[in-house]
């Protein structure tokens, strides 16, 4: 079969398909990170006292430096009216941009009505909504036909509009993964901007309006991330993951704002993100071979922008908010984090030539070298914890006691950063209902010995998935979003 226009563009723009020579500075950056870990780990067997825990000291020091950077970069959020989108000075909003929404779905019949209801209830409704059905085998087809009057067209072709919701259409493709389903929808839609919304994501009423305003205001905005709040099931295990993930997401979005200000934001959430369609077409859409297609796409957009002098920017929009289903069990959490980290390693490897390259500005000189460190940060963290246990069981108190002192100091820093993050998040998003300062402080105290170890374990498993080259959506179980919708209806 002849390649589609998106496939042709992807072949030209993707470093996976058209690899770039690896530079010596990139080899030095990535190699140094691994060599340093080996040397620090070895010190535990040859040194006594505090320096025996060098791996933990470096781990704590690195994380603290990042927290200081984020704190400084997020200071503008203290303004009386916190900034949201960074508009081009002197440029008024352009004519109304059209907005299309792609809802990627694979066997999501249970939550699709929830997601679609939230889209229909937007105070600035999208111009078109396309269900990108990745060959679902559950009741999705019956749901779309019976509830929305949609008729199935041949695979790969977009169907007629719903008789009850004229902006809604159905596009079914043979099962091949989320990226292929999204790409099929990109080729079939003509809106100026395209928003991707996972089938387990519930948009706040003003989400579409905020995204549309951002793209109308900033000429060079090519991709924008919305703010996500995780939702888990109401089991005991689900409440545990809800608690920690809530404050993890808050910290992460404050960090994204900081990296946005440094013009080096690379991480958006495909569960709720918006793109300029022309740019998507130019770079070839989403890469079907990547486990985290949204993360990889931002790298490609950044690369293309520099190579072709486009001046594109990537933003996070505080006024665009949504709830998304998050893992409620240990197995699903580890599976998610394994896939995320394996996809991160894929993307880092494919774009290794950008690390240390000054042509890419802060992305090449700051962000990607930091990401090189992050490839082994989970291993550093687990190593530090394992060494602590080793010191305890072998009676090496000359190393254990100073190490515990460092940990106590780091917990104090984390406490301050948790409070700072929650405070800024509330000012920025105007959302004061999903966070609690007391629970944030408790999370900061207990996280190093619980949730953080689980994150590192999932990431370490991602190394194995990356090495084995496995790629799958996995089995989805939705509990949080359905529960949120039920609670809203009881309140109404």
Secondary structure, DSSP 8 states (H G I E B T S, - for coil): ----HHHHHHHHH-TTTS-----HHHHHHHHHHHHHHHHHHHHHHH--GGGGGHHHHHHHHHHHHHHHHHHHHTGGGGSSS---S---TT----S---EEEEEEESS-HHHHHHHHHHHHT-SS--SEEEEEE----SSHHHHHHHHH-----STTSB----SSSTTEEEEE--S--HHHHHHHHHHH---SEEEEEETTEEE-TTHHHHHHHHHHH-TTEEEEEEEEEEE--SSHHHHHHHHHHHHHHHHHHHHHHHHHHTT------TTEEEEEHHHHHHHTS--TT-TTHHHHHHHHHHHHHHHTT---EEEEEEEEEEEEE---SHHHHHHHHHHHHHHHHHHHHHTGGGTT-GGGHHIIIIIHHHHHHHHHHHHHHHHHHHHHHHHHHHT-HHHHHHHHHHHHHHHHHHHHHHHHHHHHHHHHH---SS--HHHHHHHHHHHTTTHHHHHHHHHHHHHHHHHHT----------HHHHHHHHHHHH-
